[in-house]
Amino acid sequence: MTPYPAAVPYGRLLDPAHRSDPYPQFAELAREPVHRIDDHVWAVGGHAEISRLLRDPRLSAQEPAEFGPDTPLGSDGQPFRGPFLRQDPPHHDTLRGQTMHQFVPRILGLRPKIEDLVTELVDGLDGASELDVVSALAYPLPVAVICELLGVPRSEEPVFHGFAARLTRALDPPESFTSEELADVAKTREDWRAYLTPMIVQRLTEPGDDLISGLLTDGDPAERMTMVELATTLGLLLIAGHETTVNLIANGTLALLRTPDVLARLRADPDLAPAVVEEVLRYDPPVQLTSRLTTADVRIGDTNVPEGDRVLLLLAAGNRDPRRFADPDRFWPERPDNRHLAFGSGVHYCLGAALARMEGQAALTAIATRLAAPRLVADPPPYRPNTILRGPAELRVAVGASAQRFTTA
């Protein structure tokens, strides 16, 4: 007998068999402000509660860790704890600030490059009667962009894609792993650092104008990232700048093809693209949940969650909270006041949000305006097993003759 009833829908969320439609489970877990999953794990699905907790300093992003004599030190002189996404202030703020200083200026002028890449990819489909949107557009676009930012040649894109898939799996809840998968996670991190090390060393002696060089040479040398911090940060950027956008484009295409009236409106008015992307982020977000640890007792609704317990913040449930969004299961880009939770909130707000929006808008506009009479070959499509970063493994679409060429203003 399950000691806590909410463990049943949470178990379904972890089960890949339910990956194509997790929303009934999310809805069940959002009926109350907080549900107990086990003795030390709680789930929160309300929009208001999640919004507040994401900004609550009593909820820590840091995972418990055991440090040994071989644990490397971070640039703060303390044992290395992982990517800044999983660290708390003040060291989180230092690492994030360094990354933002180099990352943000480089993405501000990328929109023309992104639209050119989309045009190139869609031009390559000319004459095709069927395509896989994931392999033809959703994957190659963001991986080309992140390689451009890092100064990595496009010939290395397949390597980056392989690492992205493996590193993404490492983000899933630990209870969803077998012992063999946990060992593979550790090996993936080692392999990633080994792959990056020659690249980093080369830029130490021959810096360029890429993001890696910027992180190595900018600011006070005493405060710069260590090699392990840099490799981990680059892995985080690879996932955040690639895997989430793959899901955004694939989930958005699926939503458009399931709602032909919205597809027709976007085709007639490409200026609707920003609203379409925001609604995709609410309706079927690439990041479904995140977790925190309480550093003090925290009151959620009428429940006291003790210090040291894990709180699962169900972003996808909050995005369909009927107390916040009217008709939440409807895909409606013109929805007013669409303040979704897809990019989080507080100090951990998504660093690559602006880049994801640019890529999503360009790709979904191309889907609407360049593909004639697109229709799903299989619905639902097959999904990857990942729980947190959820998206189709492939999205096969049948098309008619090529439509008008995608152009930019």
Disulfide bonds with the S-S distance in Angstrom:
none
